[in-house]
Amino acid sequence: MPHYLIIGASSGIGQELALKLAEAGNQVTGTFYKNKPTAEVPNIKYHALNVLDDDLQLDSLPDELNGFVYCPGSILLRPFERIKSTDFEADYKLQVIGAIKMLQLILPRLKKSANVSIVLFSTVAVQTGLPFHSQVSASKGATEGLVRALAAELAPNIRVNCIAPSLTDTPLAASLLNTDQKKEANAMRHPLKRIGTTTDIANMAAFLLSEKSSWITGQILHVDGGMSSIKG
């Protein structure tokens, strides 16, 4: 039975993906930072983890893993001149260094499996260019570069891909969607005229983890309502 590790599985896309994988009969180890999900779900084991810690304890993981998904992120939209260099550093540590640290720690476990998939997350803003997105775009741009480099280095046994969503209705984006007016305005910016859901993104992540995507690696897949490629 495949076993997947999801960092940041307590809410939003990570939680939706963990539930989807577990319902399909897979084993899931999911981590949380502050709030552990209260509901007990068959096939999911939750563990507290702060990816910024220097000493990460992974003794609870199985000896062999079939896939890895890194979900932690932040959305701080501010004018460039108001962002301190320390803000960029903190964002980079969470979104890039955190993923690197985890991957280096679990790579021996991944290499023991025959069918392995790694999924990271970017944002539509990296390749589209949106105002006030310099902080998140800087970190996620690095993530996209990391994905392509690792896909080349770890092929043919490990596939590495990245999902680049547009605005998705998650707790992370709550301040951008906390009124009906904001929801409507953001929906209208997309050619498909709606905001993304956690299910939209989790469906793509589950596909990339599965053997159905066995000939896909090194890709940045835009699940963004059409924003990155067409005008609505």
C-alpha positions as CSV (number, residue, x, y, z in Angstrom):
1,M,0.0,0.0,0.0
2,P,1.6,3.4,-1.0
3,H,2.6,5.7,1.8
4,Y,2.7,9.5,1.3
5,L,4.2,12.2,3.4
6,I,2.3,15.6,3.3
7,I,3.9,18.5,5.1
8,G,1.1,20.9,6.1
9,A,-1.8,18.5,6.1
10,S,-3.9,20.1,8.7
11,S,-5.8,22.6,6.6
12,G,-6.4,23.9,3.1
13,I,-5.0,22.0,0.1
14,G,-2.9,19.7,2.3
15,Q,-5.8,18.5,4.3
16,E,-8.0,18.0,1.3
17,L,-5.2,16.0,-0.4
18,A,-4.6,13.8,2.7
19,L,-8.3,13.0,2.9
20,K,-8.5,12.1,-0.8
21,L,-5.4,9.9,-0.6
22,A,-6.6,8.1,2.5
23,E,-10.1,7.5,1.1
24,A,-8.5,5.8,-1.9
25,G,-6.8,3.4,0.5
26,N,-3.3,4.9,0.7
27,Q,-1.4,5.5,4.0
28,V,-0.7,9.1,4.8
29,T,1.6,10.7,7.3
30,G,0.5,14.4,7.6
31,T,2.2,17.1,9.6
32,F,0.8,20.1,11.4
33,Y,2.4,23.2,12.8
34,K,0.0,24.4,15.5
35,N,-3.5,22.9,15.3
36,K,-3.8,19.1,15.0
37,P,-7.0,18.0,13.2
38,T,-9.5,16.8,15.8
39,A,-11.2,14.1,13.7
40,E,-9.6,10.7,13.5
41,V,-9.4,9.6,9.9
42,P,-8.5,6.0,8.9
43,N,-5.1,5.7,7.1
44,I,-3.9,9.2,8.3
45,K,-1.5,9.8,11.1
46,Y,-0.7,13.3,12.1
47,H,2.5,14.5,13.7
48,A,3.6,18.0,14.9
49,L,6.4,19.5,12.9
50,N,8.0,22.9,12.4
51,V,10.0,22.9,9.2
52,L,12.1,25.8,10.5
53,D,13.5,23.7,13.4
54,D,17.2,22.8,13.1
55,D,16.6,19.3,14.5
56,L,13.8,17.7,12.7
57,Q,12.6,14.4,14.1
58,L,11.3,11.9,11.5
59,D,11.4,8.7,13.5
60,S,7.7,8.2,13.0
61,L,8.1,7.8,9.2
62,P,8.1,4.4,7.6
63,D,11.3,3.2,6.1
64,E,9.9,3.5,2.6
65,L,7.9,6.4,1.0
66,N,6.1,6.6,-2.3
67,G,5.6,10.3,-2.4
68,F,6.2,13.7,-0.8
69,V,4.1,16.9,-0.9
70,Y,5.2,20.2,0.6
71,C,2.3,22.6,1.3
72,P,3.5,25.3,3.7
73,G,3.4,28.8,2.3
74,S,2.4,32.4,2.9
75,I,0.7,35.1,1.0
76,L,1.8,38.6,1.9
77,L,0.9,41.1,-0.8
78,R,2.5,44.5,-0.2
79,P,4.3,47.2,-2.3
80,F,7.9,46.2,-2.9
81,E,9.3,49.3,-1.1
82,R,7.5,48.3,2.1
83,I,9.0,44.8,2.2
84,K,12.1,44.4,4.4
85,S,14.9,42.1,3.3
86,T,14.3,40.1,6.4
87,D,10.7,39.5,5.2
88,F,12.1,38.0,1.9
89,E,14.5,35.9,4.0
90,A,11.8,34.5,6.2
91,D,9.5,33.7,3.3
92,Y,12.4,32.0,1.5
93,K,13.2,29.9,4.6
94,L,9.6,28.7,4.9
95,Q,8.8,28.1,1.3
96,V,12.2,27.0,-0.2
97,I,14.6,26.0,2.5
98,G,11.9,24.1,4.4
99,A,11.2,22.0,1.3
100,I,14.9,21.4,0.7
101,K,15.5,20.3,4.3
102,M,12.7,17.8,4.2
103,L,13.6,16.4,0.8
104,Q,17.2,15.9,1.9
105,L,16.1,14.1,5.0
106,I,13.6,11.7,3.3
107,L,15.4,11.1,0.0
108,P,16.8,7.8,1.2
109,R,13.2,6.6,2.0
110,L,12.0,7.8,-1.4
111,K,14.7,6.0,-3.2
112,K,13.6,2.7,-1.8
113,S,10.3,2.8,-3.8
114,A,9.8,1.9,-7.4
115,N,7.2,4.5,-8.2
116,V,7.9,7.9,-6.5
117,S,6.5,11.3,-7.0
118,I,7.4,14.7,-5.4
119,V,4.9,17.6,-5.6
120,L,5.8,21.2,-4.7
121,F,3.7,24.3,-5.1
122,S,4.3,27.6,-6.8
123,T,1.9,30.4,-7.8
124,V,0.5,31.8,-11.1
125,A,2.3,35.1,-10.2
126,V,5.7,33.7,-11.0
127,Q,5.2,33.4,-14.7
128,T,2.4,36.0,-15.1
129,G,3.7,38.9,-13.1
130,L,1.3,40.6,-10.7
131,P,1.7,43.8,-8.7
132,F,2.4,43.4,-5.0
133,H,3.5,39.8,-5.4
134,S,7.3,40.3,-5.3
135,Q,7.8,38.5,-2.0
136,V,5.9,35.3,-2.9
137,S,7.1,35.3,-6.5
138,A,10.7,35.5,-5.4
139,S,10.3,32.4,-3.2
140,K,8.1,30.4,-5.6
141,G,10.3,31.3,-8.6
142,A,13.1,29.5,-6.7
143,T,10.8,26.6,-6.1
144,E,10.1,26.3,-9.8
145,G,13.9,26.2,-10.5
146,L,14.4,23.6,-7.8
147,V,11.7,21.4,-9.3
148,R,13.2,21.4,-12.8
149,A,16.7,20.7,-11.4
150,L,15.6,17.9,-9.1
151,A,13.5,16.4,-11.9
152,A,16.6,16.1,-14.1
153,E,18.8,14.8,-11.2
154,L,16.4,12.3,-9.8
155,A,15.1,10.8,-13.1
156,P,14.2,8.2,-14.0
157,N,13.1,6.7,-10.7
158,I,11.7,9.8,-9.0
159,R,9.3,12.3,-10.7
160,V,9.2,15.9,-9.5
161,N,6.5,18.4,-10.5
162,C,5.0,21.6,-9.4
163,I,1.5,23.0,-9.2
164,A,1.1,26.8,-9.8
165,P,-2.4,27.8,-8.6
166,S,-4.1,31.1,-8.8
167,L,-6.1,32.4,-5.8
168,T,-7.7,29.5,-4.0
169,D,-10.2,29.5,-1.2
170,T,-8.1,28.4,1.7
171,P,-7.4,29.7,5.2
172,L,-4.1,31.1,3.8
173,A,-6.1,33.4,1.5
174,A,-8.8,34.3,4.0
175,S,-7.9,38.0,4.1
176,L,-8.2,38.3,0.4
177,L,-11.7,36.6,0.3
178,N,-13.3,37.7,3.5
179,T,-16.2,39.6,1.9
180,D,-18.6,38.7,-0.9
181,Q,-17.3,41.7,-2.8
182,K,-13.7,40.5,-2.7
183,K,-14.8,37.0,-3.7
184,E,-16.7,38.4,-6.7
185,A,-14.0,40.7,-7.8
186,N,-11.3,38.0,-7.6
187,A,-13.6,35.5,-9.4
188,M,-14.1,37.9,-12.3
189,R,-10.3,38.2,-12.8
190,H,-10.2,34.6,-14.0
191,P,-11.4,33.5,-17.5
192,L,-13.5,30.7,-15.8
193,K,-15.1,33.3,-13.5
194,R,-14.6,31.6,-10.2
195,I,-12.0,31.2,-7.5
196,G,-10.2,27.9,-7.1
197,T,-11.1,25.4,-4.5
198,T,-9.0,23.0,-2.4
199,T,-10.5,20.2,-4.4
200,D,-9.4,21.7,-7.7
201,I,-5.8,21.7,-6.5
202,A,-5.9,18.5,-4.5
203,N,-7.2,16.6,-7.6
204,M,-4.1,17.7,-9.6
205,A,-1.8,16.8,-6.7
206,A,-3.4,13.3,-6.4
207,F,-3.0,12.8,-10.1
208,L,0.7,13.7,-10.0
209,L,1.3,11.3,-7.1
210,S,-0.4,8.5,-9.0
211,E,0.9,6.2,-11.7
212,K,-1.5,7.9,-14.1
213,S,1.1,10.6,-14.4
214,S,4.0,8.3,-14.8
215,W,5.3,10.1,-17.9
216,I,5.2,13.6,-16.4
217,T,8.2,15.2,-14.7
218,G,9.8,18.5,-14.4
219,Q,6.6,20.4,-15.2
220,I,5.0,23.5,-13.7
221,L,1.3,22.8,-14.1
222,H,-1.0,25.8,-14.0
223,V,-4.3,25.1,-12.2
224,D,-5.4,28.7,-12.3
225,G,-8.8,29.1,-14.0
226,G,-7.0,30.1,-17.2
227,M,-5.3,33.2,-15.8
228,S,-1.8,32.4,-16.9
229,S,-2.6,31.7,-20.5
230,I,-5.8,33.4,-21.7
231,K,-7.7,36.6,-21.3
232,G,-11.2,36.4,-20.0
